[in-house]
Amino acid sequence: MFSIATFQELLKGLPRSKFDQLVKRHKADKYSKKFGHWQHLIAMMYGQLSEAPGLRALETGFNHHRSHHYHLGAGMIKRTTLADANARRSDTVFSDVANWLMGQVSRQLRSDSAELMYLLDSTSLTLKGREFERWTQESRTRNTQGIKVHVLLDAQTRTPDWISFSAANVNDVEKAWSVPLVRGALYVFDKGYCDYAWWNAISQAGAQFVTRFKRNAGLRIIEERSIPAEAAGIVLNDEIVQLKHKRPGGRDNPYLASLRRITIARPEKDTPLVLATNDLDSAAFEIAQRYKERWGIELFFKWIKQHLKIKKFLGRSENAVRIQVLTALISYLLVALYKQRHSLKISLWDCLVLIRATLFQRPEIEASRYRQRRRLQQEMAELQLSLI
């Protein structure tokens, strides 16, 4: 009986025909002889899933399972070839694969009845030491040397919907202008994205946002709303406001419509939380709850840094770092699709552990052998009883 290994089952979420189509679009394998992009992706995914500490361990571990190479559409790996590909090869194909998978995950995991809510934030990857200094030194900040990864997270599926890279010294709001805006969606982000022109772009796109006002925001109160009894003590103020200054930040005021300022008590801190939103209809407490869900993207960053390989890198060039981060994201999305496809009622972390433990096992064959052993044990027990 033929059965595929867990690694092959995981790759069902990324059809080879679709991958080849993306490669062909960029003519990415035009000058590749043997080590094409598919082999490159398989090798880097194996590094993620096996937690290989370096190129030598990756090479030895993957080549040990040569009986599975044919079914994976791959061959033996040489660490020098992989290192060269990471250093010289563009991350374009890997980026396209990640974008395609993000669309697939969103469609397959999202419930139609749920509110479309996105969480936006960035995380820094520290890159210091030999070779990293060549391309991170000039863009370092007081707190960070490395790169930033900007992510738009679907709040319902807990999977990324958009990702981008930037230097460490790039302001988050500069990348925010590249975020795809969807009519009817809600975008939640912190006050690092305070740009009234961008807030206006969100409103013009027919979407809503929840964020925080900066402490020095110049506002004019238009209306003070009453606070429901059930929200008393939590919601301190609920006001309709407009920007006071005609030229905030030295530019013409781009946001002429009314905004809502909601002040929320924080018992654990001395200062309250001052929220800003263009949602003039929802209850103040409900808006506060939506902002609280922004913590979900912090948990996502913590999860991928703890459980995937994006702290220690297999190469030190900018290309190598980007490719490794993208293959970590691709692995994350394929694990999410695997969990959904098999209707597993376990956490994503437990699913990843299961995949790692059985990466080159054939579950159907293992189950068949287990049933056969149980049957033989039962027959032997019945035979012994009859002899007694």
C-alpha positions as CSV (number, residue, x, y, z in Angstrom):
1,M,0.0,0.0,0.0
2,F,1.4,3.4,-1.0
3,S,1.1,6.3,1.4
4,I,2.6,9.8,1.3
5,A,4.7,11.2,4.2
6,T,3.5,14.1,6.4
7,F,5.8,16.5,4.6
8,Q,4.1,15.7,1.2
9,E,0.7,16.0,2.9
10,L,1.7,19.4,4.2
11,L,2.7,20.5,0.7
12,K,-0.8,19.8,-0.7
13,G,-1.7,23.3,0.4
14,L,0.7,24.6,-2.3
15,P,0.0,22.8,-5.6
16,R,3.2,22.4,-7.7
17,S,1.3,23.7,-10.7
18,K,0.6,27.0,-9.0
19,F,4.2,27.3,-7.8
20,D,5.5,26.6,-11.3
21,Q,3.2,29.3,-12.6
22,L,4.6,31.8,-10.2
23,V,8.2,30.9,-11.2
24,K,7.4,31.1,-14.9
25,R,5.8,34.5,-14.4
26,H,9.2,35.9,-13.3
27,K,11.3,33.5,-15.4
28,A,13.0,32.8,-12.1
29,D,14.5,29.4,-13.1
30,K,15.8,30.6,-16.5
31,Y,19.4,30.2,-15.5
32,S,19.0,27.5,-12.9
33,K,20.5,24.1,-13.9
34,K,19.5,21.7,-11.1
35,F,18.8,23.7,-8.0
36,G,15.5,25.5,-8.9
37,H,13.1,27.4,-6.8
38,W,11.0,24.4,-5.8
39,Q,14.1,22.6,-4.5
40,H,15.1,25.8,-2.7
41,L,11.7,26.1,-1.0
42,I,11.7,22.4,0.0
43,A,15.2,22.8,1.6
44,M,14.3,26.0,3.5
45,M,11.0,24.5,4.7
46,Y,12.8,21.4,5.9
47,G,15.2,23.8,7.8
48,Q,12.1,25.4,9.5
49,L,10.3,22.2,10.3
50,S,13.3,20.2,11.5
51,E,14.7,23.2,13.4
52,A,18.1,22.6,11.8
53,P,20.7,24.8,13.6
54,G,22.8,25.4,10.5
55,L,23.4,24.5,6.9
56,R,25.5,21.4,7.7
57,A,22.7,19.9,9.9
58,L,20.1,20.8,7.2
59,E,22.2,19.1,4.5
60,T,22.9,15.9,6.5
61,G,19.3,15.6,7.8
62,F,17.5,16.1,4.5
63,N,19.9,13.9,2.5
64,H,19.4,11.1,5.0
65,H,15.8,10.8,3.8
66,R,16.7,10.3,0.2
67,S,13.9,7.7,-0.3
68,H,11.4,10.6,0.0
69,H,13.1,13.0,-2.4
70,Y,11.4,11.7,-5.5
71,H,7.9,12.2,-4.0
72,L,8.8,15.7,-2.8
73,G,10.1,16.6,-6.3
74,A,13.5,17.3,-4.8
75,G,17.0,15.9,-4.8
76,M,20.1,15.8,-2.7
77,I,21.2,19.2,-1.2
78,K,24.6,20.7,-1.1
79,R,25.0,23.3,1.6
80,T,27.3,25.5,-0.6
81,T,24.6,25.5,-3.3
82,L,21.9,26.4,-0.8
83,A,24.1,29.2,0.7
84,D,24.8,30.7,-2.8
85,A,21.1,30.6,-3.7
86,N,20.1,32.3,-0.4
87,A,22.7,35.0,-1.0
88,R,22.1,35.7,-4.7
89,R,18.6,34.7,-5.5
90,S,15.8,37.3,-5.3
91,D,13.0,36.7,-2.8
92,T,10.3,37.6,-5.4
93,V,9.0,34.1,-5.9
94,F,8.9,33.4,-2.2
95,S,7.0,36.6,-1.6
96,D,4.5,35.7,-4.3
97,V,4.0,32.2,-2.8
98,A,3.4,33.8,0.6
99,N,0.9,36.2,-0.8
100,W,-1.0,33.5,-2.7
101,L,-1.1,31.3,0.4
102,M,-2.4,34.2,2.5
103,G,-5.3,34.6,0.1
104,Q,-6.0,30.8,0.3
105,V,-5.9,30.7,4.1
106,S,-8.2,33.8,4.4
107,R,-10.8,32.2,2.1
108,Q,-10.7,28.7,3.7
109,L,-10.5,29.6,7.4
110,R,-12.7,32.8,7.5
111,S,-16.3,32.5,8.6
112,D,-18.6,34.5,6.4
113,S,-20.6,35.8,9.3
114,A,-17.6,37.2,11.2
115,E,-16.6,40.9,11.2
116,L,-13.7,41.7,8.9
117,M,-11.1,43.0,11.3
118,Y,-7.4,43.5,10.7
119,L,-4.5,44.2,13.2
120,L,-1.5,46.1,11.9
121,D,1.9,46.3,13.5
122,S,5.6,45.7,12.9
123,T,8.3,43.7,14.7
124,S,12.1,44.1,14.5
125,L,14.6,41.4,13.8
126,T,18.0,42.2,15.4
127,L,20.9,41.5,13.1
128,K,24.3,42.2,14.4
129,G,27.8,40.7,13.8
130,R,30.0,39.8,10.9
131,E,28.5,40.4,7.4
132,F,25.2,41.8,8.8
133,E,27.0,45.1,9.6
134,R,27.6,45.7,5.8
135,W,23.9,46.4,5.1
136,T,22.3,47.1,8.6
137,Q,24.8,49.7,10.0
138,E,23.6,52.7,8.1
139,S,19.9,52.2,8.9
140,R,20.2,51.3,12.5
141,T,18.4,53.3,15.2
142,R,19.1,53.9,18.9
143,N,17.1,50.7,19.8
144,T,17.3,48.5,16.7
145,Q,19.8,47.2,14.2
146,G,18.4,44.9,11.6
147,I,15.1,44.9,9.6
148,K,11.5,45.4,10.3
149,V,8.7,43.0,9.3
150,H,5.3,44.8,8.8
151,V,2.3,42.5,9.1
152,L,-1.5,42.9,8.6
153,L,-3.1,40.1,10.6
154,D,-6.6,38.8,10.1
155,A,-8.1,39.0,13.7
156,Q,-10.4,36.0,13.1
157,T,-8.1,33.5,11.5
158,R,-4.9,34.7,13.3
159,T,-3.1,34.5,10.0
160,P,-1.2,37.3,8.0
161,D,-3.0,38.9,5.2
162,W,-0.2,41.2,4.1
163,I,3.5,41.4,4.8
164,S,6.3,43.8,3.9
165,F,10.0,44.4,4.9
166,S,11.8,47.7,5.6
167,A,15.0,49.0,7.1
168,A,15.0,49.5,10.9
169,N,14.8,53.3,10.6
170,V,11.7,53.4,8.4
171,N,8.7,54.9,10.2
172,D,5.8,52.4,10.5
173,V,3.3,54.8,9.0
174,E,5.4,55.1,5.8
175,K,4.7,51.4,5.1
176,A,1.0,51.8,6.2
177,W,0.3,53.5,2.8
178,S,1.1,50.1,1.1
179,V,-1.6,48.3,3.2
180,P,-4.5,47.1,1.0
181,L,-7.7,48.7,2.2
182,V,-11.0,46.8,2.0
183,R,-14.4,48.4,2.1
184,G,-16.3,47.6,5.2
185,A,-13.2,46.3,7.1
186,L,-12.0,47.5,10.5
187,Y,-8.3,48.3,11.0
188,V,-6.8,48.4,14.5
189,F,-3.3,49.8,15.1
190,D,-1.4,51.7,17.8
191,K,-0.5,55.4,17.9
192,G,2.8,54.7,16.0
193,Y,0.5,55.0,12.9
194,C,-0.7,58.5,13.6
195,D,-1.0,60.1,10.2
196,Y,-4.2,62.1,9.6
197,A,-3.8,61.8,5.9
198,W,-3.7,58.0,6.1
199,W,-6.7,57.9,8.5
200,N,-8.5,59.9,5.9
201,A,-7.5,57.4,3.2
202,I,-9.1,54.6,5.3
203,S,-12.3,56.6,5.6
204,Q,-12.4,57.4,1.9
205,A,-12.0,53.6,1.2
206,G,-15.2,53.0,3.1
207,A,-13.4,51.3,6.0
208,Q,-13.1,52.0,9.7
209,F,-10.2,52.3,12.2
210,V,-9.5,52.2,15.9
211,T,-6.3,53.6,17.2
212,R,-5.0,56.1,19.8
213,F,-4.6,59.8,19.8
214,K,-1.2,61.2,20.6
215,R,-1.0,63.2,23.8
216,N,-0.5,66.5,22.0
217,A,-3.3,66.1,19.4
218,G,-5.1,69.4,18.9
219,L,-8.9,68.7,19.1
220,R,-12.1,70.7,19.3
221,I,-15.1,69.0,21.1
222,I,-18.3,69.0,19.0
223,E,-20.5,66.8,21.2
224,E,-20.3,65.0,24.5
225,R,-22.2,61.7,24.6
226,S,-23.8,60.1,27.6
227,I,-22.2,57.0,29.1
228,P,-24.5,54.0,29.6
229,A,-24.8,52.8,33.2
230,E,-23.2,49.4,32.4
231,A,-20.1,51.1,31.1
232,A,-19.7,53.6,34.0
233,G,-16.3,53.5,35.6
234,I,-14.8,51.9,32.5
235,V,-15.7,54.5,29.8
236,L,-14.8,57.9,31.2
237,N,-15.6,60.1,28.3
238,D,-17.2,59.6,24.8
239,E,-16.9,62.7,22.6
240,I,-17.3,63.7,19.0
241,V,-14.3,65.9,18.0
242,Q,-12.6,67.5,15.0
243,L,-9.0,68.5,14.4
244,K,-8.5,72.0,15.8
245,H,-5.5,73.1,13.7
246,K,-5.8,73.9,10.0
247,R,-2.2,72.7,9.4
248,P,-1.3,69.9,11.9
249,G,2.3,68.9,11.4
250,G,2.9,71.8,9.0
251,R,0.6,70.4,6.4
252,D,-3.0,71.2,5.3
253,N,-5.5,69.4,7.5
254,P,-6.4,66.3,5.5
255,Y,-9.1,65.1,7.9
256,L,-12.1,67.4,7.9
257,A,-14.7,64.9,9.1
258,S,-15.6,64.3,12.7
259,L,-13.8,61.7,14.8
260,R,-14.7,60.1,18.0
261,R,-12.5,60.3,21.2
262,I,-13.2,57.6,23.8
263,T,-11.4,57.7,27.1
264,I,-11.1,54.3,28.9
265,A,-10.0,53.8,32.5
266,R,-6.9,51.7,33.1
267,P,-6.8,50.6,36.8
268,E,-3.3,49.2,36.4
269,K,-1.9,52.5,35.1
270,D,-2.0,56.1,36.1
271,T,-3.2,57.4,32.8
272,P,-6.3,56.4,30.9
273,L,-6.4,55.1,27.3
274,V,-7.5,57.7,24.8
275,L,-8.9,56.0,21.6
276,A,-9.5,57.5,18.2
277,T,-12.0,56.1,15.7
278,N,-14.1,57.1,12.7
279,D,-16.9,54.7,13.9
280,L,-19.5,57.1,15.2
281,D,-22.2,54.5,15.9
282,S,-20.8,51.5,17.8
283,A,-20.9,51.5,21.6
284,A,-17.9,52.9,23.3
285,F,-17.2,49.8,25.3
286,E,-17.4,47.7,22.1
287,I,-14.8,49.9,20.5
288,A,-12.5,49.6,23.5
289,Q,-12.9,45.8,23.2
290,R,-11.8,45.9,19.6
291,Y,-8.7,47.9,20.5
292,K,-7.9,45.3,23.2
293,E,-7.9,42.6,20.5
294,R,-4.8,44.4,19.0
295,W,-2.8,42.3,21.5
296,G,-3.5,39.4,19.1
297,I,-0.7,40.6,16.7
298,E,1.8,40.8,19.5
299,L,1.0,37.2,20.4
300,F,1.5,36.3,16.7
301,F,4.9,37.9,16.6
302,K,5.8,36.1,19.9
303,W,4.6,32.8,18.4
304,I,6.6,32.8,15.2
305,K,9.8,34.0,17.0
306,Q,9.5,31.2,19.6
307,H,8.4,28.3,17.3
308,L,9.9,29.1,13.9
309,K,13.4,29.9,12.8
310,I,13.7,33.6,12.4
311,K,16.2,34.5,15.1
312,K,19.2,32.6,13.9
313,F,19.8,32.8,10.2
314,L,21.3,30.4,7.7
315,G,22.8,33.3,5.7
316,R,23.9,36.9,6.5
317,S,22.9,38.8,3.3
318,E,19.7,40.7,3.1
319,N,18.3,38.3,0.5
320,A,19.1,35.3,2.8
321,V,17.3,36.9,5.7
322,R,14.2,37.8,3.7
323,I,14.0,34.3,2.1
324,Q,14.2,32.7,5.6
325,V,11.5,34.9,7.0
326,L,9.3,34.3,4.0
327,T,9.8,30.5,4.2
328,A,8.9,30.7,7.9
329,L,5.7,32.5,7.0
330,I,5.0,29.9,4.2
331,S,5.5,27.1,6.7
332,Y,3.1,28.8,9.2
333,L,0.4,29.2,6.5
334,L,0.8,25.6,5.3
335,V,0.5,24.3,8.9
336,A,-2.7,26.3,9.3
337,L,-4.1,24.8,6.1
338,Y,-3.0,21.3,7.2
339,K,-4.8,21.7,10.5
340,Q,-8.0,22.9,8.8
341,R,-7.9,20.2,6.1
342,H,-7.6,17.4,8.7
343,S,-10.1,19.0,11.1
344,L,-7.7,18.8,13.9
345,K,-9.1,20.0,17.3
346,I,-5.7,21.0,18.6
347,S,-3.7,24.2,18.8
348,L,-1.5,25.4,16.0
349,W,1.5,24.8,18.2
350,D,0.4,21.2,18.8
351,C,-0.2,20.7,15.1
352,L,3.3,22.0,14.3
353,V,4.8,19.6,16.9
354,L,2.9,16.7,15.4
355,I,4.2,17.6,11.9
356,R,7.7,17.8,13.1
357,A,7.6,14.5,14.9
358,T,6.2,12.7,11.8
359,L,7.7,14.7,9.0
360,F,9.0,11.7,7.0
361,Q,6.6,9.1,8.4
362,R,3.8,7.7,6.4
363,P,0.8,7.9,8.8
364,E,-1.5,5.5,6.8
365,I,1.2,2.8,6.7
366,E,2.0,3.4,10.4
367,A,-1.7,3.0,11.3
368,S,-2.0,-0.1,9.2
369,R,1.0,-1.7,10.9
370,Y,-0.4,-0.8,14.3
371,R,-3.7,-2.4,13.4
372,Q,-1.9,-5.5,12.2
373,R,0.1,-5.8,15.4
374,R,-3.0,-5.4,17.5
375,R,-4.8,-8.1,15.5
376,L,-1.9,-10.5,15.9
377,Q,-1.7,-9.8,19.6
378,Q,-5.4,-10.4,20.0
379,E,-5.2,-13.7,18.0
380,M,-2.2,-14.8,20.1
381,A,-4.2,-14.1,23.3
382,E,-7.2,-16.0,22.1
383,L,-4.9,-19.0,21.1
384,Q,-3.3,-19.0,24.6
385,L,-6.8,-19.0,26.3
386,S,-7.9,-22.0,24.2
387,L,-4.7,-23.9,25.1
388,I,-5.4,-23.3,28.8
